[in-house]
Amino acid sequence: MPELPEVEVTRMSFADRIAGASILAVRLGKPLRWPLGCSTEELVGRTVGAVRRRGKYLLLELDQGVLLVHLGMSGRLVFATVLPPAGPHDHFELTTSHGVLRLRDPRRFGAVVFTPTLEAPLAVKLLGGLGVEPLSAAFQAVAFHAQLKKRRLAIKQVLLAGDIVVGVGNIYASEALFMAGIRPTISASRLSLARAVRLHGAIREVLSRAIERGGSTLRDFSNAHGEDGRFQLDAMVYGRDGLECRVCHARIKCLRQGQRSTFFCPGCQRN
């Protein structure tokens, strides 16, 4: 599933190229997770402005309204001057004066939704419960610790919930907890300020490094240029069940938390 780094890498790979483009045509394939929310004809003639990100959502700002794009479990965007004919998994296509933006999503858990403003009820429903952006100045260690003290769930599950800090998905939560030396099963409320500060720094470092490495390609992720990510090659624990820890040489373990696989080192992450 594309996580924050993959979504940000996707954004960076086409945002400048599509900015200022006029929408010439819109094509819909099979239904996605949510309906578009307007007719395709209503989008024709509008101009694409900035492309921003909020959590795992891409926000394509138009001169009138916003398109919210979510990649779901298996979605990816492609942007090019010319693309081959749409295939059976291509479910949304925006033809513009600068090129064609296409959403390919075999599992169809992704979505493209139009909203007139970010204050409209649908936008508030989708974005209103998201936590602070982890790479922004608003993500402060002391405030992060204060929020964690209110949660009795395991720290890994609290990170995945996304209502304290947004976008720390399964891969990067495992990696950040390893970097901070924190066992993923410990209750969030038990973390001291010092450990919360370490985790805060680890989250920022892991996500920043993942963006620099183009995200993670575990199955079929690629950016809008068609380039794969490389962060998975650097992973310290994720996907390394049974292998030696690169630091202490203990065997990496895997457990299930909330129906998700969690990877950790019993040597480096003692409690």
Summary of the structure (lengths in Angstrom):
residues: 271
radius of gyration: 19.6
end to end distance: 28.1
largest distance: 59.5
contacts: 895
relative contact order: 0.14
helix: 29%
strand: 24%
